[in-house]
Amino acid sequence: MASNAGPTQSPQKRVQLEGKVIAITGANRGIGLGIADCCLSNGAKCVYSIDIGETGDEFANISSKHPSRLFAVPADVTKEESITAAVDRIISEAGAIHGMVCNAGRTKHKPALDFTTDEIDQLWSVNLYGSFYSARSAARAFIKLGVKGSIVFTASMASYRPNKRVPSAPYGASKAGVRNMVHTLAMEWAQYNIRVNSVSPGLVKTAMTYWVPQQPDWEQQLKYYGGFPRLAEVEELGGAYVYLLSDAASYTTSIDIPVNGVIGIC
């Protein structure tokens, strides 16, 4: 049953996540783990990483900063029954779920003529199917629990424009699909008071982008493209996610927030 459209309490004036249970796919490392750290630093009751891989030292370090508040649940986002089971487990352990960050993704850069069908399938199965299944599993849980939930997708600046140096038509297309999905799901689920938004990171310092500043002409590229002369730290993305997950964004849905300090490049 759809919830009433009007607010039942005064609008929230502070951007914080106090008492909220947040799930983040692909948060055992990288951008997802940085988002988790930011959520916990802004008052989230607990954060669950839903990831197919193992946790490592990076995860342990963040967990030690937030004792008994960061957890890992194994799941394969490309299989809807797996992600649904993960969401059910979170609700069983934490008693609720208030936000889902559909962050798990893959990337591969090569000329379009060289992509194999298997490589395209691998990209789209995680970036598109995985994002959709994660969002739908969360939405079903929000509706069942009567929660005014928030879903935030990780899109990409590659959904706006190609990266000339390292093109990837399948990757850019998948992230453009994510942004389109945001608009449609926001429209469909507004009746349940579920908000759906996305964040589009630019170049972020992760294990997948180690090679970027190693390019011999990287300094020249920065002068050409403009903006901040460095890659983003993963924590610098967190504020956008925290805002969209918070009750301060109670009237914010169907938007994308680009976080791209290097203005002219993905």
DOLO-859508 format. One record per residue (C-alpha): residue number from 1; residue in one letter; x negated, y negated, z. Coordinates in nm, 3 decimals, padded with zeros to 5 digits, always signed. Layout:
BEGIN
+-----+----+---------+---------+---------+
!   i ! aa !      xx !      yy !      zz !
+-----+----+---------+---------+---------+
! NUM !  A !       X !       Y !       Z !
...
+-----+----+---------+---------+---------+
//
This chain:
BEGIN
+-----+----+---------+---------+---------+
!   i ! aa !      xx !      yy !      zz !
+-----+----+---------+---------+---------+
!   1 !  M ! +00.000 ! +00.000 ! +00.000 !
!   2 !  A ! -00.132 ! -00.344 ! -00.087 !
!   3 !  S ! -00.222 ! -00.583 ! +00.193 !
!   4 !  N ! -00.076 ! -00.930 ! +00.222 !
!   5 !  A ! -00.265 ! -01.185 ! +00.015 !
!   6 !  G ! -00.286 ! -01.449 ! +00.288 !
!   7 !  P ! -00.554 ! -01.452 ! +00.559 !
!   8 !  T ! -00.453 ! -01.325 ! +00.904 !
!   9 !  Q ! -00.713 ! -01.534 ! +01.088 !
!  10 !  S ! -00.903 ! -01.857 ! +01.047 !
!  11 !  P ! -01.171 ! -01.859 ! +00.776 !
!  12 !  Q ! -01.516 ! -01.755 ! +00.896 !
!  13 !  K ! -01.756 ! -02.049 ! +00.907 !
!  14 !  R ! -02.075 ! -01.854 ! +00.978 !
!  15 !  V ! -02.254 ! -01.626 ! +00.734 !
!  16 !  Q ! -02.311 ! -01.317 ! +00.945 !
!  17 !  L ! -02.224 ! -00.947 ! +00.948 !
!  18 !  E ! -02.153 ! -00.892 ! +01.315 !
!  19 !  G ! -01.988 ! -00.557 ! +01.378 !
!  20 !  K ! -01.990 ! -00.448 ! +01.013 !
!  21 !  V ! -02.087 ! -00.105 ! +00.885 !
!  22 !  I ! -02.261 ! -00.137 ! +00.550 !
!  23 !  A ! -02.351 ! +00.138 ! +00.301 !
!  24 !  I ! -02.620 ! +00.076 ! +00.040 !
!  25 !  T ! -02.699 ! +00.321 ! -00.236 !
!  26 !  G ! -03.064 ! +00.368 ! -00.321 !
!  27 !  A ! -03.185 ! +00.203 ! +00.001 !
!  28 !  N ! -03.459 ! +00.442 ! +00.106 !
!  29 !  R ! -03.708 ! +00.199 ! -00.046 !
!  30 !  G ! -03.745 ! -00.109 ! -00.267 !
!  31 !  I ! -03.469 ! -00.362 ! -00.319 !
!  32 !  G ! -03.209 ! -00.152 ! -00.139 !
!  33 !  L ! -03.422 ! -00.126 ! +00.175 !
!  34 !  G ! -03.488 ! -00.500 ! +00.165 !
!  35 !  I ! -03.113 ! -00.561 ! +00.152 !
!  36 !  A ! -03.066 ! -00.325 ! +00.447 !
!  37 !  D ! -03.325 ! -00.515 ! +00.650 !
!  38 !  C ! -03.151 ! -00.845 ! +00.575 !
!  39 !  C ! -02.810 ! -00.706 ! +00.667 !
!  40 !  L ! -02.940 ! -00.577 ! +01.000 !
!  41 !  S ! -03.120 ! -00.905 ! +01.067 !
!  42 !  N ! -02.787 ! -01.082 ! +01.017 !
!  43 !  G ! -02.594 ! -00.882 ! +01.270 !
!  44 !  A ! -02.466 ! -00.573 ! +01.088 !
!  45 !  K ! -02.371 ! -00.303 ! +01.337 !
!  46 !  C ! -02.546 ! -00.042 ! +01.126 !
!  47 !  V ! -02.657 ! +00.027 ! +00.769 !
!  48 !  Y ! -02.651 ! +00.360 ! +00.590 !
!  49 !  S ! -02.876 ! +00.430 ! +00.295 !
!  50 !  I ! -02.715 ! +00.666 ! +00.046 !
!  51 !  D ! -03.002 ! +00.804 ! -00.158 !
!  52 !  I ! -03.105 ! +01.122 ! -00.336 !
!  53 !  G ! -03.471 ! +01.087 ! -00.236 !
!  54 !  E ! -03.656 ! +01.127 ! +00.092 !
!  55 !  T ! -03.728 ! +00.840 ! +00.326 !
!  56 !  G ! -04.089 ! +00.732 ! +00.377 !
!  57 !  D ! -04.311 ! +00.505 ! +00.584 !
!  58 !  E ! -04.143 ! +00.191 ! +00.450 !
!  59 !  F ! -03.805 ! +00.315 ! +00.572 !
!  60 !  A ! -03.950 ! +00.418 ! +00.909 !
!  61 !  N ! -04.102 ! +00.072 ! +00.957 !
!  62 !  I ! -03.769 ! -00.103 ! +00.895 !
!  63 !  S ! -03.591 ! +00.150 ! +01.115 !
!  64 !  S ! -03.830 ! +00.079 ! +01.403 !
!  65 !  K ! -03.738 ! -00.292 ! +01.380 !
!  66 !  H ! -03.370 ! -00.204 ! +01.421 !
!  67 !  P ! -03.355 ! +00.098 ! +01.655 !
!  68 !  S ! -03.055 ! +00.328 ! +01.608 !
!  69 !  R ! -02.902 ! +00.103 ! +01.341 !
!  70 !  L ! -03.051 ! +00.230 ! +01.012 !
!  71 !  F ! -02.960 ! +00.574 ! +00.885 !
!  72 !  A ! -03.006 ! +00.782 ! +00.570 !
!  73 !  V ! -02.740 ! +01.002 ! +00.410 !
!  74 !  P ! -02.845 ! +01.222 ! +00.116 !
!  75 !  A ! -02.618 ! +01.206 ! -00.188 !
!  76 !  D ! -02.627 ! +01.202 ! -00.567 !
!  77 !  V ! -02.442 ! +00.893 ! -00.689 !
!  78 !  T ! -02.394 ! +01.046 ! -01.035 !
!  79 !  K ! -02.154 ! +01.299 ! -00.878 !
!  80 !  E ! -01.839 ! +01.143 ! -00.737 !
!  81 !  E ! -01.777 ! +01.425 ! -00.491 !
!  82 !  S ! -02.126 ! +01.372 ! -00.348 !
!  83 !  I ! -02.087 ! +00.999 ! -00.292 !
!  84 !  T ! -01.737 ! +01.052 ! -00.149 !
!  85 !  A ! -01.873 ! +01.304 ! +00.100 !
!  86 !  A ! -02.141 ! +01.052 ! +00.201 !
!  87 !  V ! -01.878 ! +00.781 ! +00.261 !
!  88 !  D ! -01.667 ! +01.026 ! +00.464 !
!  89 !  R ! -01.970 ! +01.112 ! +00.676 !
!  90 !  I ! -02.042 ! +00.743 ! +00.742 !
!  91 !  I ! -01.683 ! +00.686 ! +00.855 !
!  92 !  S ! -01.702 ! +00.994 ! +01.076 !
!  93 !  E ! -02.024 ! +00.879 ! +01.243 !
!  94 !  A ! -01.971 ! +00.501 ! +01.255 !
!  95 !  G ! -01.593 ! +00.488 ! +01.280 !
!  96 !  A ! -01.550 ! +00.256 ! +00.981 !
!  97 !  I ! -01.702 ! +00.113 ! +00.666 !
!  98 !  H ! -01.677 ! -00.254 ! +00.571 !
!  99 !  G ! -01.916 ! -00.303 ! +00.281 !
! 100 !  M ! -02.069 ! -00.107 ! -00.005 !
! 101 !  V ! -02.372 ! -00.220 ! -00.204 !
! 102 !  C ! -02.390 ! -00.029 ! -00.533 !
! 103 !  N ! -02.764 ! -00.067 ! -00.574 !
! 104 !  A ! -02.902 ! +00.269 ! -00.692 !
! 105 !  G ! -03.047 ! +00.232 ! -01.039 !
! 106 !  R ! -03.305 ! +00.345 ! -01.289 !
! 107 !  T ! -03.511 ! +00.157 ! -01.540 !
! 108 !  K ! -03.711 ! +00.248 ! -01.847 !
! 109 !  H ! -03.863 ! +00.005 ! -02.095 !
! 110 !  K ! -03.946 ! +00.097 ! -02.453 !
! 111 !  P ! -03.838 ! +00.000 ! -02.803 !
! 112 !  A ! -03.479 ! +00.095 ! -02.886 !
! 113 !  L ! -03.590 ! +00.313 ! -03.178 !
! 114 !  D ! -03.798 ! +00.528 ! -02.942 !
! 115 !  F ! -03.537 ! +00.609 ! -02.676 !
! 116 !  T ! -03.427 ! +00.972 ! -02.659 !
! 117 !  T ! -03.070 ! +01.071 ! -02.584 !
! 118 !  D ! -03.180 ! +01.224 ! -02.253 !
! 119 !  E ! -03.347 ! +00.898 ! -02.149 !
! 120 !  I ! -03.036 ! +00.697 ! -02.230 !
! 121 !  D ! -02.816 ! +00.946 ! -02.043 !
! 122 !  Q ! -03.041 ! +00.925 ! -01.736 !
! 123 !  L ! -03.018 ! +00.545 ! -01.729 !
! 124 !  W ! -02.645 ! +00.524 ! -01.783 !
! 125 !  S ! -02.558 ! +00.812 ! -01.546 !
! 126 !  V ! -02.710 ! +00.626 ! -01.250 !
! 127 !  N ! -02.660 ! +00.261 ! -01.348 !
! 128 !  L ! -02.305 ! +00.291 ! -01.481 !
! 129 !  Y ! -02.144 ! +00.614 ! -01.359 !
! 130 !  G ! -02.321 ! +00.600 ! -01.025 !
! 131 !  S ! -02.219 ! +00.239 ! -00.966 !
! 132 !  F ! -01.859 ! +00.308 ! -01.062 !
! 133 !  Y ! -01.829 ! +00.622 ! -00.846 !
! 134 !  S ! -01.985 ! +00.442 ! -00.547 !
! 135 !  A ! -01.748 ! +00.149 ! -00.580 !
! 136 !  R ! -01.442 ! +00.368 ! -00.623 !
! 137 !  S ! -01.530 ! +00.589 ! -00.325 !
! 138 !  A ! -01.569 ! +00.279 ! -00.111 !
! 139 !  A ! -01.246 ! +00.122 ! -00.237 !
! 140 !  R ! -01.050 ! +00.437 ! -00.157 !
! 141 !  A ! -01.195 ! +00.433 ! +00.195 !
! 142 !  F ! -01.115 ! +00.063 ! +00.243 !
! 143 !  I ! -00.756 ! +00.116 ! +00.134 !
! 144 !  K ! -00.714 ! +00.421 ! +00.359 !
! 145 !  L ! -00.860 ! +00.236 ! +00.660 !
! 146 !  G ! -00.682 ! -00.093 ! +00.588 !
! 147 !  V ! -01.017 ! -00.273 ! +00.570 !
! 148 !  K ! -01.070 ! -00.595 ! +00.378 !
! 149 !  G ! -01.384 ! -00.454 ! +00.224 !
! 150 !  S ! -01.657 ! -00.604 ! +00.010 !
! 151 !  I ! -01.835 ! -00.432 ! -00.277 !
! 152 !  V ! -02.155 ! -00.581 ! -00.417 !
! 153 !  F ! -02.325 ! -00.442 ! -00.726 !
! 154 !  T ! -02.691 ! -00.491 ! -00.814 !
! 155 !  A ! -02.689 ! -00.612 ! -01.174 !
! 156 !  S ! -02.995 ! -00.773 ! -01.337 !
! 157 !  M ! -03.112 ! -01.080 ! -01.524 !
! 158 !  A ! -03.158 ! -00.832 ! -01.811 !
! 159 !  S ! -02.777 ! -00.833 ! -01.836 !
! 160 !  Y ! -02.800 ! -01.197 ! -01.948 !
! 161 !  R ! -03.097 ! -01.186 ! -02.183 !
! 162 !  P ! -03.368 ! -00.944 ! -02.297 !
! 163 !  N ! -03.720 ! -00.935 ! -02.166 !
! 164 !  K ! -03.938 ! -00.987 ! -02.473 !
! 165 !  R ! -04.244 ! -00.817 ! -02.326 !
! 166 !  V ! -04.071 ! -00.502 ! -02.205 !
! 167 !  P ! -03.741 ! -00.458 ! -02.388 !
! 168 !  S ! -03.484 ! -00.199 ! -02.289 !
! 169 !  A ! -03.156 ! -00.213 ! -02.474 !
! 170 !  P ! -03.001 ! +00.078 ! -02.276 !
! 171 !  Y ! -03.102 ! -00.074 ! -01.941 !
! 172 !  G ! -02.976 ! -00.423 ! -02.029 !
! 173 !  A ! -02.654 ! -00.277 ! -02.165 !
! 174 !  S ! -02.598 ! -00.077 ! -01.846 !
! 175 !  K ! -02.642 ! -00.385 ! -01.629 !
! 176 !  A ! -02.418 ! -00.592 ! -01.854 !
! 177 !  G ! -02.164 ! -00.313 ! -01.809 !
! 178 !  V ! -02.200 ! -00.348 ! -01.434 !
! 179 !  R ! -02.121 ! -00.719 ! -01.450 !
! 180 !  N ! -01.814 ! -00.654 ! -01.665 !
! 181 !  M ! -01.707 ! -00.381 ! -01.423 !
! 182 !  V ! -01.723 ! -00.638 ! -01.143 !
! 183 !  H ! -01.466 ! -00.862 ! -01.312 !
! 184 !  T ! -01.222 ! -00.580 ! -01.384 !
! 185 !  L ! -01.247 ! -00.414 ! -01.042 !
! 186 !  A ! -01.214 ! -00.752 ! -00.870 !
! 187 !  M ! -00.893 ! -00.811 ! -01.063 !
! 188 !  E ! -00.753 ! -00.463 ! -00.989 !
! 189 !  W ! -00.845 ! -00.447 ! -00.621 !
! 190 !  A ! -00.764 ! -00.801 ! -00.508 !
! 191 !  Q ! -00.418 ! -00.672 ! -00.412 !
! 192 !  Y ! -00.591 ! -00.464 ! -00.143 !
! 193 !  N ! -00.801 ! -00.760 ! -00.024 !
! 194 !  I ! -01.113 ! -00.591 ! -00.158 !
! 195 !  R ! -01.369 ! -00.833 ! -00.301 !
! 196 !  V ! -01.605 ! -00.726 ! -00.581 !
! 197 !  N ! -01.916 ! -00.923 ! -00.679 !
! 198 !  S ! -02.272 ! -00.873 ! -00.801 !
! 199 !  V ! -02.625 ! -01.005 ! -00.765 !
! 200 !  S ! -02.864 ! -01.028 ! -01.062 !
! 201 !  P ! -03.228 ! -01.013 ! -00.951 !
! 202 !  G ! -03.506 ! -01.136 ! -01.173 !
! 203 !  L ! -03.859 ! -01.003 ! -01.132 !
! 204 !  V ! -03.898 ! -00.854 ! -00.785 !
! 205 !  K ! -04.212 ! -00.710 ! -00.627 !
! 206 !  T ! -04.141 ! -00.336 ! -00.604 !
! 207 !  A ! -04.311 ! -00.011 ! -00.701 !
! 208 !  M ! -04.144 ! -00.040 ! -01.042 !
! 209 !  T ! -04.293 ! -00.383 ! -01.120 !
! 210 !  Y ! -04.651 ! -00.341 ! -00.993 !
! 211 !  W ! -04.780 ! -00.381 ! -01.348 !
! 212 !  V ! -04.624 ! -00.722 ! -01.412 !
! 213 !  P ! -04.885 ! -00.946 ! -01.245 !
! 214 !  Q ! -05.160 ! -00.718 ! -01.377 !
! 215 !  Q ! -05.101 ! -00.836 ! -01.733 !
! 216 !  P ! -05.409 ! -01.026 ! -01.855 !
! 217 !  D ! -05.203 ! -01.328 ! -01.960 !
! 218 !  W ! -04.965 ! -01.329 ! -01.663 !
! 219 !  E ! -05.076 ! -01.674 ! -01.547 !
! 220 !  Q ! -05.015 ! -01.812 ! -01.896 !
! 221 !  Q ! -04.672 ! -01.649 ! -01.906 !
! 222 !  L ! -04.576 ! -01.820 ! -01.582 !
! 223 !  K ! -04.675 ! -02.159 ! -01.722 !
! 224 !  Y ! -04.468 ! -02.090 ! -02.032 !
! 225 !  Y ! -04.157 ! -01.956 ! -01.863 !
! 226 !  G ! -04.151 ! -02.203 ! -01.573 !
! 227 !  G ! -04.011 ! -02.165 ! -01.226 !
! 228 !  F ! -04.186 ! -02.023 ! -00.920 !
! 229 !  P ! -04.524 ! -01.876 ! -01.018 !
! 230 !  R ! -04.474 ! -01.538 ! -00.854 !
! 231 !  L ! -04.247 ! -01.236 ! -00.823 !
! 232 !  A ! -03.978 ! -01.234 ! -00.558 !
! 233 !  E ! -04.019 ! -01.048 ! -00.231 !
! 234 !  V ! -03.734 ! -00.799 ! -00.185 !
! 235 !  E ! -03.617 ! -00.985 ! +00.127 !
! 236 !  E ! -03.559 ! -01.300 ! -00.081 !
! 237 !  L ! -03.263 ! -01.129 ! -00.247 !
! 238 !  G ! -03.097 ! -01.048 ! +00.082 !
! 239 !  G ! -02.925 ! -01.378 ! +00.144 !
! 240 !  A ! -02.706 ! -01.340 ! -00.164 !
! 241 !  Y ! -02.595 ! -00.992 ! -00.056 !
! 242 !  V ! -02.538 ! -01.096 ! +00.305 !
! 243 !  Y ! -02.317 ! -01.385 ! +00.193 !
! 244 !  L ! -02.109 ! -01.169 ! -00.040 !
! 245 !  L ! -02.068 ! -00.898 ! +00.226 !
! 246 !  S ! -01.974 ! -01.149 ! +00.495 !
! 247 !  D ! -01.633 ! -01.285 ! +00.589 !
! 248 !  A ! -01.764 ! -01.631 ! +00.498 !
! 249 !  A ! -01.711 ! -01.517 ! +00.137 !
! 250 !  S ! -01.346 ! -01.420 ! +00.199 !
! 251 !  Y ! -01.231 ! -01.615 ! -00.110 !
! 252 !  T ! -01.526 ! -01.518 ! -00.330 !
! 253 !  T ! -01.469 ! -01.241 ! -00.581 !
! 254 !  S ! -01.556 ! -01.158 ! -00.944 !
! 255 !  I ! -01.881 ! -01.358 ! -00.946 !
! 256 !  D ! -02.246 ! -01.283 ! -01.014 !
! 257 !  I ! -02.527 ! -01.458 ! -00.827 !
! 258 !  P ! -02.853 ! -01.473 ! -01.026 !
! 259 !  V ! -03.164 ! -01.472 ! -00.805 !
! 260 !  N ! -03.431 ! -01.559 ! -01.058 !
! 261 !  G ! -03.714 ! -01.785 ! -00.955 !
! 262 !  V ! -03.905 ! -01.730 ! -01.280 !
! 263 !  I ! -03.648 ! -01.917 ! -01.481 !
! 264 !  G ! -03.730 ! -01.821 ! -01.838 !
! 265 !  I ! -03.793 ! -01.450 ! -01.791 !
! 266 !  C ! -03.597 ! -01.149 ! -01.665 !
+-----+----+---------+---------+---------+
//
